[in-house]
Amino acid sequence: MDRIDRRTFLKATTAAGGAIIAAPVLFDGWLTFADTGKTGYFEKEFGITDALCKKVLGQALSKGGDFADLYFEHTISNSLGLEDKKVDRASTSVNLGVGIRTVKGDQVGFGFTQELTEKSMMAAAAMAATIADGSATPVAGKFASAKMSDYFPLMGTKPTPLAPRLSLVESTAGKCFARSSYVIKTIARFGEGRKRIMIVTSDGVKAEDLLPGGALTCMVTVEKDGRKEQFWFSRGGRRDFSYYTDDIAKEVAEGVVDGAVMLLDAVAVPAGEMPVVFAPGESGVLFHEAVGHGFEADFNRKKTSIYSTMMGQKVAEPMVTVVDDGTWPNARGSINFDDEGTPSQKTAIVENGILKSYLHDRISAKHYGLLSTGNGRRESYAHYPIPRMRNTYILPGPNKPQEIIESVKKGIYIEDVSNGQVNIGQGDFAFYVAQGRLIEDGKLTAPIKDVNIMGSGPKLLRDITMVADDLKLGWSGTSTCGKDGQLVPVDAGMPTVLVRSLTVGGTKKRGA
Amino acid sequence: MNKQMYDLCKWVLETAGKAGAKDLRVSLGKSRFVEIQYRDRKPEIIKQATTLQMGIDFFVAGRYSSQNTCDLRKDALKEFISDAVSTTKLIAEDPYRTLPDPKYYKGQSGIDLKIADASIDDLSAEQKHTIVKTAENAAWSAGGDKIVTVEADFNDEFGESVTLTSNGFSGYSSSTGFSVGVSVSVRDDDNRRPEAGDYAESHFHKKLANPETIGANAARKALAKLGAKKITTATLPIIIENRHAHRIISGFFEALDGRNIYRKQSFLADKKGQKIGSEKFILVDDPLIPEGMGSRLYDGDGFAAKKRTIVEAGVLKDFYIDWYYSRKLGCEPTSGSTGNMIVPAGARSVDEIIKDLGKGILITDFLGGNSNPTTGDFSVGIFGQYFEDGKIVHPVSEMNIADNHLKFWHKLAECANDPWFYSDWRTPSMVFNDVVVSGV
């Protein structure tokens, strides 16, 4: 294999609008940013000064409006993949642009450009301004950098090369084949991205950050006596490469192979209503779907959420507290500040069974006369922010996991779920059980698979009758939530929980 | 052909060649769009922008990488290309990765697909706002006092793309799209707020459906969800509404993909030529239909687009094998891309079928769920209308259907006469017998 000890440094040249060309750095085959400093990047590399921001914001507010904001982004994403034991595909994606938003009440004008030149930015700002039709709103005299915590500090200041990443992917695949002779195919992928952002608002906030993200993902197909099953497993978060040790490769290989092999013995699930126990960790996606979305404040402001008239009311038993937490160190949904520049926080949505707070962006916070909870997030510069979850989970409760399982005579135990979806207004949700077991007479028995679970969000909350003390976050590093055509990274988790009854979409009639 | 885009792609081919990459494919896409959304009779979102995105597939010394960037300044691109070539050389060789044999580029149809409206710029901002307002007003009129909120939107887009390969492929496509949509939330007796919508889209703004019809349909669909409940788990006939039928077919479709076949994740891998469904199951892929939402002259490999029969009278006829996986599987490539996916319509209306069936569920939407391409098992949440004695009795929610594709398609009893044109999936409503529907 060729090795290239070349390092490309930033190359400055004059572009059309006077901006400086900022080339990412190739470090031994791995394209990334030259350093990990969080501030000053867009000014240094693209000439985005406070004076220029003020001018563009002035254009965005030239017809009035409550406020305007600029969201600069430069993202580099890389991935390596294999399906035949050696890494034989690589990809890189570079995204660069600025989104310009003008807000008037709950109305939004939005434009964006991929050219960070004054001319292009002024044109996009003029587009955003069309949402208003009055006289100009003034822009703050100066921009103060927001003081913030760092929930995902990077270990090293210098980039690391491609080679250890290749080894990671190949060794993970090798560990899968070594784990079980039933493995007939392994597909492994390592993806890593770095996103630089800068938010500047017309009311004087300036916030800059460097967000890391990545995951080691593996999928295997196993075959036994002519029966095939597939399973996937991943680990990641807002981490740098130092996280991906041999132990992580081992955890991924064991997780994916053991999960797939278990499915070889999976049985058909009876259809109908039954008690459901959720294992700690991954199955928290259920609460993301069934509970979290209905509490995003835009749905409530618009009165489309079933929870829009329930603030302050009892929505669950007293041992249930649901939080949305942007501060869990290194979690995939953690942010130091949201995409409107509001500092991150841990927000109690349901506290001891009482609905306490929606998840707010600036627009909904103003609507309700509250402060934003730091949930204004967007996929990229090409999207405007809307209320989104971060890391959502239920706090630990008084029970022990074993006592919860033993309390169920006949039901199912869910360990991993995917493809969750909710109908906000009706409150109905559905999700797919990727891994689980039957519970028979208080014991975990045969594995189950390929079954959908349905329920009503408000009823689900009311029907939580036991909560254990074993909270875990999912940590898959791949959880991504879609809303209004925008994808954002999130995580979810939970302790072991018993829900009295849910609809299980099996293929057998009960007793059949 | 957009000369500026073509010239930039040509420059990339030359620049990459100088950097050591002789074999590559470069694609440049450009899109200009407008989005106008109203809620409760005032503008909620106005969004407009132009985007550019370049994708380059490198085949360097038997190695492969794919690269994307929107930073198209030539100095930045030059550096990007040089870095990409360096990275590509560091990964393992893959003897199957090459540009396609140019013989597959030949035979491109000369047909005018009629997917670009030259008069897109004639539509004024005021006219666009009027379309949205008209659609929204129609929803309010049809929905009455049960309405909580109405959201209406109009979108238009002009897109162009240029693709060049170093071994002689040159492709250009341009298209326009116009859509109008309305979503209505209504208040149920128990504080639930069911929501439903309707939409239409077309390549030509003069052919866009009447916005009043869309608004009224959206309100009617939302009102029809009031009082939804679940029924006892039962084995019943189901009718999947035309616009949603693709949700179930797409699970079947995943197993036709050469990539999944190679990865041993296809329950259809050994089923070619075999009966995998009832006589009624027919699936045709025709990329060359004028005005079709999935129409195109060439695919992702540059292969000339052709009409293909995928399933004929329940017999599996063909797969989706792109150039790369054809080499790995050792078979002739077909295409890795879809065009217009057509399930031929039948003779009777949904109303007639409901009367004839007597009892069953008309599925009008899905929720969550999944389909396993390795085993064919699927499970998905449903919304719809329960009917008895040939009449709609009440809406259903919180219910589910689950089956295996290798059994499910044998249950296809009939297709209705209502093909859905606003998608690249041209499906009619489809009737299946004896499906387990889970509820209470």
Interface residues (C-beta under 8 A of the other chain):
Chain A: M1 D2 R3 I4 R6 T8 K11 T13 A15 I21 A22 A23 P24 L26 G29 W30 L31 L80 L82 E83 D84 K86 V87 D88 R89 A90 S91 T92 S93 V94 N95 L96 G97 D106 Q107 V108 G109 F110 G111 F112 T113 Q114 A124 M127 T130 I131 L162 A163 L166 I184 K185 I187 T221 E223 K228 E229 Q230 A271 G272 E273 E289 K302 K303 T304 S305 I306 S308 T309 A382 Y384 S418 N419 G420 Q421 V422 N423 I424 G425 Q426 G427 D428 F429 A430 F431 Y432 K449 D450 V451 N452 M454 G455 S456 T503 V504 G505 G506 T507 K508 K509 R510
Chain B: R39 K42 P43 E44 I45 I46 K47 Q48 A49 T50 T51 L52 R63 Y64 S65 S66 Q67 N68 T69 C70 D71 L72 R73 D75 A76 E79 F80 S82 D83 A84 S86 T87 T88 K89 L90 I91 A92 E93 D94 R97 V148 T149 E151 S185 D188 N191 R192 R193 P194 E195 K225 A228 K230 T233 A234 T235 Y262 R263 K264 Q265 L367 G368 G369 N370 N372 P373 T374 T375 D377 F378 S379 V380 G381 F383 S397 E398 M399 N400 I401 A402 D403 N404 V436 S438 G439 V440
